[in-house]
Amino acid sequence: MSAGKEANTVGVIKRTLKNCKGDTFVFILILVFFILTLAVILIEYFRMESLYQQVEYVLQRGVNSAVEYAMKDEYRRDGYALMDTELAKETLYDYLHASMELDSGLNKYAGDEWVYELQIKNLHATESPPRLTLDGAIRTHSIFAFLPGEIELPFSISSVNTQITEGGSQ
C-alpha cells in the first residue's frame, strides 16, 4: 500500500469512530466478530494438529513394537531378518486396543464423549525384509457446534527392521 492510501484508510477509520450516528458501534461489532472468528479457526487448527501428532506418535510406537515383537529370533543367528507377518498384525491390533484404549470399532472416547475414530485402510506386512506399513485416517469432528461435519486426517506409518552386520551394513 502506498503512503497516500494508508493515510486515507486511517482517515476513514478515524471519521467512522468519531461519527455519532451509531456507525461506530456497528463497526466495532463487525471487528470483534472477525477477531473471534479468527481466534476460533486458530484454536481448532492447533487442536487438530495436536491430536494428529499425538495419535501419529502412538501409532508409530505401536508399529515399531509389533515389528520388534514379531521378529523370528531363531533366524537372526544365521544372519537372516524374518518376521511373522500375522503375529505382527495381531500385536498391532492388541496394542491399539490396550495402549490406545480403542474399542472394537477403533473409536476413542474421553469418558462418554467420542473423540476420534481410527480408520485403517491398508495394513501390509512383509516377512523379508521385515516391514509393517499402516495406512489410514483419523476421523474426528470440531469441538465447536457451528462447525459441522467430520474431518479426516490421513496418515501412513511404516516400520522396518534392518539387519546390520558387524562394521556397518553392506
Buried (B, 14 or more C-beta within 10 A) or exposed (E): EEEEEEEEEEEEEEEBEEEEEEEEEEBEEEEEEEEEEEEBEEEBEEBBEEBBEEBBEBBBBBBBBBBBBBBBEEBEEEEEBBBBBEBBBBBBBBBBEEEBEBEEEBEBEEEEEEBBBBBBEEBEBBBEEBBBBBBBBBBBBBEEEEEEEEBEBEBEBBBBBEBEEEEEEE
